[in-house]
């Protein structure tokens, strides 16, 4: 999300200042299918889960997802700002132990760990290092023991790094529409995008569900227990209904029965209107709605009054020419080892390839930037027809 040096285009809208450094408000990752666009988001999600979901004992394995059964260590490094402090967090580990872990705040080391050798630790943790397991993140342990910087970093992972999962839209997200002021903004947003929705109703549905501890006991038990032995706890679900306007009057539609495009747009609207200064990740950003709507959303994302950052993957090539800087346009492409490489238009040495007065989509389709889908139409047809049909012809 760092800006390209000496690049002035859309500086007042598509970038934001943070800790005296200019950063991008959004990046779009293009590329062929199965070239690793989604894995960029998956990697960030995996790091988030490692931080916020600790191991509970020394026998539990740390989460790994290595490529091609690779047995080498997994490593991450992420730099971000929280509470006006620039943090740099490094983690190297494997399934059984943390190999290396470093946290810096504004360039100053907060802790440094090499396996079970704690080179640098905050004073309040100095007497507790023997309590840290080899498969336990020091970051989690530190925040649990009230270390200020570790708490800020943990908070960023929990609250500020957000995956907008449009594959699993949870109706519970819509409970914020019970706030009348937010609901008015939300409806205005939908109507501005040419959706004929004039009202939203969120209904609470109370029900009793089996207690989690009972379910675990049930799974482990050899004998069946009667339903009378089940312990139930109260739970609240939310049903969402949208009122549509038509020439024949109004009608109500249950949210799950809306078109996929409408559901995705409503879901995105919740996140965009209810967050500020967050990092939001959206896979297949353009999915299920019209190009003009995707372009309008992208313009809104890059507007100077919008304060979130967005990491977006997309197959919609027309967005290449939708008011983006060269450093906002990224490509994912697999090398000859099957590993994904990421690069932006700004990375190209040839200045002619970076000029903003040319059609980026046209260049991409011509193969100038690589990262495109190489389809052998002749072989596809041969597979469709089959050997016997080809011989007859």
C-alpha positions as CSV (number, residue, x, y, z in Angstrom):
1,X,0.0,0.0,0.0
2,X,3.0,2.3,-0.3
3,X,2.9,4.9,-3.1
4,X,5.3,5.0,-6.0
5,X,8.1,7.6,-5.7
6,X,7.5,10.9,-7.5
7,X,4.0,9.7,-8.7
8,X,1.7,12.7,-8.4
9,X,-1.5,11.4,-10.1
10,X,-4.7,11.4,-8.0
11,X,-2.5,12.3,-5.0
12,X,-5.3,14.3,-3.3
13,X,-7.9,11.6,-3.6
14,X,-6.4,8.1,-4.0
15,X,-3.8,8.4,-1.2
16,X,-3.8,9.2,2.5
17,X,-1.1,10.5,4.9
18,X,-0.2,8.2,7.8
19,X,2.8,8.8,10.1
20,X,4.3,11.3,7.6
21,X,4.1,8.6,4.9
22,X,1.8,8.7,1.9
23,X,-0.1,5.5,1.5
24,X,-2.7,4.2,-1.1
25,X,-6.3,4.0,-0.3
26,X,-6.8,1.0,-2.4
27,X,-5.0,-1.6,-4.6
28,X,-6.7,-3.9,-7.1
29,X,-5.1,-7.2,-7.9
30,X,-5.7,-8.6,-11.4
31,X,-4.6,-11.9,-12.9
32,X,-5.6,-15.2,-14.4
33,X,-7.6,-17.8,-12.5
34,X,-5.5,-20.0,-10.1
35,X,-2.6,-17.5,-10.1
36,X,-2.8,-16.6,-6.4
37,X,-5.0,-13.4,-6.1
38,X,-7.2,-15.0,-3.4
39,X,-4.2,-16.5,-1.6
40,X,-2.9,-12.9,-0.9
41,X,-6.0,-12.4,1.2
42,X,-5.9,-15.9,2.6
43,X,-2.3,-15.3,3.8
44,X,-3.4,-12.1,5.7
45,X,-6.3,-14.0,7.2
46,X,-4.1,-16.8,8.3
47,X,-1.8,-14.4,10.1
48,X,-4.8,-12.7,11.7
49,X,-6.0,-16.1,13.0
50,X,-2.6,-17.0,14.3
51,X,-2.6,-13.8,16.3
52,X,-6.1,-13.9,17.8
53,X,-6.6,-17.7,18.2
54,X,-3.9,-18.9,20.5
55,X,-2.9,-22.5,21.0
56,X,-4.1,-23.9,24.3
57,X,-1.5,-26.5,25.0
58,X,1.9,-27.7,23.8
59,X,0.4,-30.6,21.9
60,X,-1.6,-28.3,19.6
61,X,-0.1,-27.5,16.2
62,X,0.1,-24.0,14.9
63,X,-1.9,-23.4,11.7
64,X,0.2,-23.8,8.6
65,X,-0.8,-23.9,4.9
66,X,2.4,-24.5,3.0
67,X,2.5,-24.7,-0.8
68,X,3.1,-28.1,-2.4
69,X,3.8,-29.9,0.9
70,X,6.7,-27.6,1.5
71,X,8.4,-28.3,4.8
72,X,10.2,-25.0,5.2
73,X,9.2,-22.5,7.9
74,X,6.4,-20.1,7.2
75,X,7.2,-16.4,7.7
76,X,5.3,-13.1,7.7
77,X,6.2,-9.5,8.1
78,X,3.6,-6.8,8.3
79,X,3.9,-3.0,8.9
80,X,0.9,-0.8,9.9
81,X,0.0,2.1,12.1
82,X,-2.2,2.0,15.2
83,X,-2.8,4.8,17.7
84,X,-0.3,6.9,15.7
85,X,2.5,4.4,16.2
86,X,4.1,2.6,13.3
87,X,4.4,-1.1,14.1
88,X,6.6,-3.8,12.4
89,X,5.7,-7.3,13.3
90,X,7.8,-10.4,12.0
91,X,6.9,-14.0,12.6
92,X,8.6,-17.2,11.5
93,X,7.3,-20.6,12.6
94,X,6.4,-24.1,11.7
95,X,3.6,-26.4,12.9
96,X,5.3,-27.2,16.3
97,X,7.1,-24.0,17.3
98,X,7.7,-20.3,16.9
99,X,11.2,-19.9,15.4
100,X,11.5,-16.1,15.4
101,X,9.2,-13.3,16.5
102,X,10.0,-9.6,16.5
103,X,7.9,-6.5,17.3
104,X,9.1,-2.9,16.7
105,X,7.3,0.3,17.5
106,X,8.5,3.3,15.6
107,X,11.7,1.4,14.8
108,X,12.4,0.5,18.5
109,X,12.3,-3.2,19.5
110,X,9.6,-4.1,21.9
111,X,10.5,-7.8,21.9
112,X,12.8,-10.1,20.1
113,X,12.6,-13.9,20.2
114,X,14.7,-16.7,18.7
115,X,12.8,-19.9,19.5
116,X,12.8,-20.1,23.3
117,X,15.6,-17.5,23.6
118,X,13.9,-14.2,24.5
119,X,16.6,-11.7,23.5
120,X,14.5,-8.6,24.3
121,X,11.3,-8.4,26.3
122,X,9.4,-5.7,28.1
123,X,10.3,-5.3,31.8
124,X,6.9,-6.6,32.9
125,X,7.4,-9.9,31.1
126,X,11.1,-10.5,32.1
127,X,10.2,-12.9,35.0
128,X,7.5,-14.7,32.9
129,X,9.4,-16.0,29.9
130,X,9.5,-19.5,31.3
131,X,5.7,-19.6,31.1
132,X,5.7,-19.1,27.3
133,X,5.3,-22.3,25.4
134,X,7.3,-23.0,22.2
135,X,4.1,-23.1,20.2
136,X,2.7,-19.9,21.7
137,X,3.0,-16.4,20.1
138,X,4.8,-13.9,22.4
139,X,2.5,-11.2,21.0
140,X,-0.6,-12.9,22.4
141,X,1.1,-13.6,25.7
142,X,2.3,-10.0,26.0
143,X,-1.1,-8.5,25.3
144,X,-2.7,-10.9,27.8
145,X,-0.3,-9.5,30.4
146,X,-1.3,-5.9,29.6
147,X,1.8,-4.8,27.6
148,X,0.8,-1.6,25.9
149,X,2.2,-2.0,22.4
150,X,1.2,-5.7,22.2
151,X,-2.4,-4.7,23.1
152,X,-2.4,-2.1,20.3
153,X,-1.1,-4.6,17.8
154,X,-3.6,-7.2,18.9
155,X,-6.4,-4.7,18.7
156,X,-5.4,-3.9,15.1
157,X,-5.6,-7.5,14.0
158,X,-9.0,-8.0,15.8
159,X,-10.7,-4.8,14.8
160,X,-8.9,-3.1,11.9
161,X,-7.9,-5.9,9.5
162,X,-11.3,-7.0,8.1
163,X,-12.3,-9.6,5.6
164,X,-15.6,-8.8,3.9
165,X,-16.8,-12.3,3.2
166,X,-19.5,-12.0,0.5
167,X,-19.7,-15.8,0.3
168,X,-21.1,-16.1,3.8
169,X,-23.3,-13.1,4.4
170,X,-24.5,-13.1,8.0
171,X,-27.8,-11.4,8.7
172,X,-26.6,-10.5,12.2
173,X,-24.5,-7.7,10.5
174,X,-27.7,-5.9,9.7
175,X,-28.7,-5.3,13.3
176,X,-26.9,-2.0,13.1
177,X,-29.9,-0.9,10.9
178,X,-31.8,-0.7,14.1
179,X,-30.1,2.6,14.5
180,X,-32.4,5.1,12.8
181,X,-29.7,7.6,11.7
182,X,-27.5,4.8,10.2
183,X,-30.6,3.3,8.5
184,X,-31.3,6.6,6.7
185,X,-27.7,6.8,5.4
186,X,-27.9,3.1,4.3
187,X,-31.2,3.6,2.4
188,X,-29.9,6.8,0.8
189,X,-26.8,4.8,-0.3
190,X,-28.9,2.0,-1.9
191,X,-31.2,4.5,-3.7
192,X,-28.3,6.4,-5.1
193,X,-27.1,3.2,-6.6
194,X,-30.4,2.7,-8.4
195,X,-31.8,0.0,-6.1
196,X,-35.6,0.4,-5.6
197,X,-35.4,-0.4,-1.9
198,X,-37.3,2.2,0.2
199,X,-37.2,0.5,3.6
200,X,-35.3,-2.2,5.6
201,X,-36.8,-4.0,8.5
202,X,-34.6,-6.1,10.9
203,X,-36.5,-8.4,13.1
204,X,-35.0,-10.2,16.1
205,X,-35.8,-13.9,16.4
206,X,-35.1,-15.5,19.8
207,X,-34.5,-19.2,20.0
208,X,-32.9,-21.8,22.3
209,X,-29.8,-23.6,21.0
210,X,-27.8,-26.5,22.6
211,X,-25.0,-25.2,24.8
212,X,-21.5,-25.5,23.2
213,X,-20.2,-27.6,26.1
214,X,-23.1,-30.0,25.7
215,X,-22.3,-30.5,22.0
216,X,-18.7,-31.3,22.8
217,X,-19.7,-33.7,25.5
218,X,-22.2,-35.3,23.1
219,X,-19.5,-35.7,20.4
220,X,-17.2,-37.4,22.8
221,X,-19.8,-39.6,24.5
222,X,-20.2,-43.2,23.5
223,X,-23.8,-43.5,24.7
224,X,-26.8,-41.5,23.4
225,X,-28.3,-39.0,25.8
226,X,-32.0,-38.1,25.6
227,X,-33.2,-34.7,24.5
228,X,-34.3,-34.1,28.1
229,X,-30.7,-34.0,29.2
230,X,-29.8,-31.3,26.7
231,X,-28.9,-27.9,28.1
232,X,-30.2,-25.1,26.0
233,X,-29.1,-21.4,26.0
234,X,-30.9,-18.4,24.6
235,X,-29.8,-17.1,21.2
236,X,-30.8,-14.1,19.0
237,X,-31.0,-14.3,15.2
238,X,-31.9,-11.5,12.8
239,X,-34.3,-11.7,9.9
240,X,-33.9,-8.9,7.3
241,X,-36.7,-7.8,5.0
242,X,-36.4,-5.1,2.2
243,X,-39.4,-3.1,1.0
244,X,-39.2,-2.6,-2.8
245,X,-41.1,0.1,-4.7
246,X,-42.8,-0.8,-8.0
247,X,-45.5,0.7,-10.3
248,X,-48.0,-1.6,-8.5
249,X,-47.1,-0.4,-5.1
250,X,-44.6,-1.9,-2.5
251,X,-43.7,-5.4,-1.7
252,X,-41.4,-7.0,0.9
253,X,-38.6,-9.5,0.1
254,X,-36.7,-11.6,2.6
255,X,-33.0,-10.8,2.4
256,X,-32.0,-14.4,1.5
257,X,-34.3,-14.3,-1.5
258,X,-32.8,-11.1,-3.0
259,X,-30.5,-11.5,-6.0
260,X,-26.9,-12.2,-5.3
261,X,-25.8,-8.8,-6.6
262,X,-28.3,-7.0,-4.3
263,X,-27.2,-9.0,-1.3
264,X,-23.5,-8.4,-2.0
265,X,-24.0,-4.6,-2.5
266,X,-26.1,-4.3,0.7
267,X,-23.4,-6.2,2.6
268,X,-20.6,-4.0,1.2
269,X,-22.6,-0.9,2.0
270,X,-22.8,-1.9,5.7
271,X,-19.0,-2.1,5.9
272,X,-18.3,1.0,3.9
273,X,-20.7,3.2,5.9
274,X,-19.8,1.7,9.3
275,X,-16.0,1.8,9.3
276,X,-13.3,4.3,9.2
277,X,-9.5,4.0,9.1
278,X,-9.7,0.2,8.7
279,X,-8.1,-2.2,6.2
280,X,-10.9,-4.1,4.3
281,X,-10.1,-7.0,2.1
282,X,-12.6,-8.1,-0.6
283,X,-12.1,-11.1,-2.9
284,X,-13.7,-10.8,-6.3
285,X,-14.8,-7.2,-5.7
286,X,-16.8,-6.9,-8.9
287,X,-18.8,-10.1,-8.5
288,X,-22.5,-10.1,-9.3
289,X,-23.2,-6.5,-10.1
290,X,-23.0,-4.2,-13.1
291,X,-19.7,-2.6,-14.3
292,X,-21.1,0.9,-13.7
293,X,-21.8,0.1,-10.1
294,X,-18.3,-1.4,-9.6
295,X,-16.8,1.8,-11.1
296,X,-19.0,4.0,-8.9
297,X,-17.9,2.0,-5.8
298,X,-14.3,2.2,-6.7
299,X,-14.6,6.0,-7.2
300,X,-16.2,6.2,-3.7
301,X,-13.4,4.0,-2.2
302,X,-10.8,6.4,-3.6
303,X,-12.7,9.6,-2.7
304,X,-10.8,12.0,-0.5
305,X,-13.5,11.8,2.2
306,X,-13.2,8.0,2.5
307,X,-10.7,7.0,5.2
308,X,-10.5,3.2,4.9
309,X,-7.9,1.2,2.9
310,X,-9.1,-1.6,0.6
311,X,-7.3,-4.6,-0.8
312,X,-9.4,-5.9,-3.7
313,X,-9.1,-8.8,-6.2
314,X,-11.0,-8.7,-9.4
315,X,-11.4,-10.1,-12.9
316,X,-13.1,-7.0,-14.3
317,X,-10.5,-5.7,-16.7
318,X,-12.4,-2.5,-17.3
319,X,-11.5,-1.3,-13.8
320,X,-7.9,-1.0,-15.1
321,X,-9.0,2.3,-16.6
322,X,-11.3,3.4,-13.7
323,X,-9.3,6.4,-12.4
324,X,-6.4,4.4,-10.8
325,X,-2.8,5.3,-10.3
326,X,-0.1,3.0,-11.7
327,X,0.9,1.9,-8.1
328,X,-2.7,0.9,-7.4
329,X,-2.8,-1.7,-10.2
330,X,-1.2,-5.0,-9.3
331,X,-0.9,-8.3,-11.0
332,X,-0.6,-11.9,-9.6
333,X,1.3,-14.4,-11.8
334,X,2.8,-17.8,-11.1
335,X,6.4,-18.3,-12.0
336,X,7.9,-21.5,-13.3
337,X,8.0,-23.0,-9.8
338,X,4.3,-22.4,-9.3
339,X,4.9,-19.6,-6.8
340,X,2.8,-16.4,-7.1
341,X,4.6,-13.2,-7.8
342,X,3.0,-9.8,-7.2
343,X,4.0,-6.7,-9.2
344,X,2.4,-3.4,-10.2
345,X,2.4,-1.3,-13.3
346,X,4.7,1.1,-11.5
347,X,7.3,-1.6,-11.2
348,X,7.9,-1.7,-14.9
349,X,11.2,-0.1,-16.1
350,X,9.8,1.2,-19.4
351,X,8.2,4.6,-18.7
352,X,6.0,4.1,-21.8
353,X,4.2,1.2,-20.0
354,X,3.4,3.5,-17.0
355,X,1.9,6.4,-18.9
356,X,-1.6,7.2,-17.7
357,X,-2.9,8.5,-21.1
358,X,-2.9,4.9,-22.5
359,X,-5.5,2.2,-22.2
360,X,-4.3,-0.2,-19.5
361,X,-7.0,-2.8,-20.4
362,X,-5.9,-2.9,-24.0
363,X,-2.3,-3.4,-23.1
364,X,-3.2,-6.1,-20.6
365,X,-5.2,-8.0,-23.2
366,X,-2.3,-7.7,-25.6
367,X,-0.1,-9.4,-23.0
368,X,2.1,-6.4,-22.3
369,X,2.0,-6.8,-18.5
370,X,1.7,-10.6,-18.4
371,X,-0.5,-12.3,-15.7
372,X,-3.1,-13.1,-18.3
373,X,-5.0,-16.3,-19.0
374,X,-3.5,-18.4,-21.8
375,X,-6.4,-20.4,-23.3
376,X,-5.8,-22.9,-26.1
377,X,-9.2,-22.7,-27.8
378,X,-8.3,-25.5,-30.3
379,X,-7.6,-28.0,-27.5
380,X,-10.8,-27.0,-25.7
381,X,-12.7,-27.7,-28.9
382,X,-10.9,-31.0,-29.4
383,X,-11.8,-32.0,-25.8
384,X,-15.5,-31.0,-26.4
385,X,-15.8,-32.9,-29.7
386,X,-13.9,-36.0,-28.6
387,X,-11.6,-38.4,-30.7
388,X,-14.4,-40.4,-32.3
389,X,-16.2,-37.3,-33.5
390,X,-13.0,-35.8,-34.9
391,X,-12.3,-39.1,-36.8
392,X,-15.8,-39.1,-38.4
393,X,-15.3,-35.5,-39.6
